[in-house]
């Protein structure tokens, strides 16, 4: 484990975040290869609601993005997590977990009601995420679409991600 400082994205971080995200998803079987462009599109569209970086020894070693999602039941305050990226040489050092935990805490502090994601259920369960058949996102296998309720009741709805995911 290494010690990393987590902070909000700052002006001038975009190029490093792009390279980091591209490297983190390169050669992953579930990647469609456009995660780095996705973060740039979210930023350009004004939909990068929370963007955090992890720094170690003065270098950015990880990044996480959160963007607003729309629920068909009209509830506001829900966000999509992803992508989360760590330089391959820093994998399994706790950086991704630290970014997820900080992102959840920051969104909770802002009054967010919940977070959804597409990801490995075995990994994200440790943060309280779970599949919920009442909250759906068409396309991927249902067990990979998960939610974390931060406030209120769990919704019954279909989720649509920000336009950049289109």
C-alpha positions in Angstrom: 0.0 0.0 0.0 1.2 3.5 -0.8 0.0 6.8 0.6 -1.9 8.9 -1.9 -3.4 12.4 -1.4 -6.8 12.8 -3.0 -7.9 16.2 -4.3 -10.4 17.6 -6.8 -9.3 17.8 -10.4 -7.5 21.1 -11.1 -6.9 23.1 -14.2 -4.1 21.5 -16.1 -4.9 17.9 -15.0 -6.9 16.9 -18.1 -4.0 15.7 -20.2 -2.6 13.5 -17.4 -6.1 12.1 -16.6 -6.6 11.3 -20.3 -3.3 9.4 -20.5 -3.9 7.7 -17.2 -7.4 6.5 -18.1 -6.2 5.3 -21.5 -3.4 3.3 -19.9 -5.6 1.9 -17.1 -8.2 0.5 -19.6 -5.8 -0.6 -22.3 -6.1 -4.4 -23.0 -9.0 -4.9 -20.5 -11.5 -7.4 -22.0 -14.5 -5.4 -20.9 -13.2 -2.0 -22.1 -14.6 -0.5 -25.3 -11.5 1.7 -25.6 -13.1 5.1 -25.2 -13.0 5.7 -21.5 -10.4 8.5 -21.8 -12.6 10.2 -24.4 -15.6 9.7 -22.2 -14.1 11.7 -19.4 -13.2 14.5 -21.8 -16.8 14.5 -23.2 -18.2 14.6 -19.7 -16.0 17.6 -18.9 -16.9 19.4 -22.2 -20.6 18.8 -21.6 -20.5 20.2 -18.0 -21.4 16.7 -16.7 -18.3 16.0 -14.7 -20.0 16.6 -11.4 -17.1 15.3 -9.3 -13.6 14.6 -10.6 -11.0 13.5 -8.1 -7.3 12.6 -8.6 -5.0 10.7 -6.3 -1.4 11.9 -6.1 1.7 10.1 -4.9 5.1 11.6 -4.8 3.8 14.6 -6.8 2.4 12.5 -9.6 -1.2 11.8 -10.5 -1.6 8.1 -10.1 -5.4 7.7 -10.1 -8.7 9.3 -11.1 -12.4 8.9 -10.6 -15.3 10.6 -12.3 -18.9 11.0 -11.2 -21.7 12.4 -13.5 -25.4 13.0 -13.0 -27.9 10.3 -14.0 -31.6 10.6 -14.8 -34.2 8.3 -13.2 -37.5 7.7 -14.8 -39.3 8.2 -11.5 -38.1 11.9 -11.5 -35.8 11.6 -8.4 -32.9 14.0 -8.5 -29.5 13.8 -6.8 -28.3 10.5 -8.3 -24.9 10.1 -9.9 -23.0 7.6 -12.0 -19.6 6.4 -10.9 -17.0 5.8 -13.6 -14.7 5.5 -14.9 -12.2 5.0 -12.1 -8.6 4.6 -13.3 -5.2 3.9 -11.7 -1.9 3.6 -13.6 -1.2 -0.2 -14.1 2.0 -0.1 -12.0 0.0 1.2 -9.0 -2.8 -1.4 -9.2 -3.5 -3.3 -5.9 -2.2 -0.5 -3.8 -5.5 0.8 -2.4 -5.7 3.8 -4.7 -8.9 2.8 -6.5 -10.6 2.0 -3.1 -9.5 5.3 -1.6 -10.9 7.2 -4.6 -14.2 5.4 -4.4 -14.5 6.0 -0.6 -13.6 9.7 -1.0 -16.1 10.1 -3.9 -18.9 8.6 -1.9 -18.1 10.8 1.1 -17.9 14.0 -1.1 -21.2 13.2 -2.8 -22.9 12.4 0.5 -21.7 15.7 1.9 -23.2 17.5 -1.1 -26.6 15.9 -0.4 -26.6 13.3 -3.1 -29.3 10.6 -2.8 -27.5 7.8 -4.5 -24.8 6.4 -6.9 -25.0 3.8 -9.6 -22.3 2.1 -11.5 -21.5 -0.7 -13.9 -18.8 -2.9 -12.5 -17.6 -6.0 -10.8 -20.0 -6.9 -8.0 -17.3 -8.6 -6.0 -15.2 -5.4 -5.9 -17.9 -2.8 -5.4 -19.8 -4.8 -2.7 -17.2 -3.7 -0.2 -18.4 -0.1 -0.5 -22.1 -1.1 -0.1 -23.1 -1.3 -3.8 -25.6 -4.0 -4.7 -27.7 -5.0 -7.7 -31.3 -4.1 -7.3 -33.9 -5.4 -9.8 -36.1 -2.4 -9.1 -33.4 0.0 -10.5 -32.4 -0.9 -14.0 -30.1 0.2 -16.9 -30.9 -1.6 -20.1 -28.1 -3.5 -21.8 -25.5 -5.0 -19.5 -26.1 -8.0 -17.3 -28.3 -7.0 -14.4 -25.8 -8.1 -11.7 -23.2 -5.6 -13.0 -25.5 -2.6 -12.6 -25.4 -1.7 -9.0 -26.6 1.1 -6.7 -25.7 2.6 -3.4 -28.5 4.6 -1.6 -27.1 7.5 0.3 -30.4 9.1 1.4 -34.0 8.1 1.3 -35.6 5.0 -0.2 -34.3 2.9 -3.0 -35.9 4.0 -6.2 -37.8 1.9 -8.7 -36.8 3.3 -12.1 -34.8 3.0 -15.2 -31.5 4.9 -15.2 -30.1 7.0 -18.1 -26.5 8.1 -18.0 -25.2 11.5 -19.1 -25.2 12.2 -22.9 -21.4 11.5 -23.1 -22.1 7.8 -22.4 -24.3 7.6 -25.5 
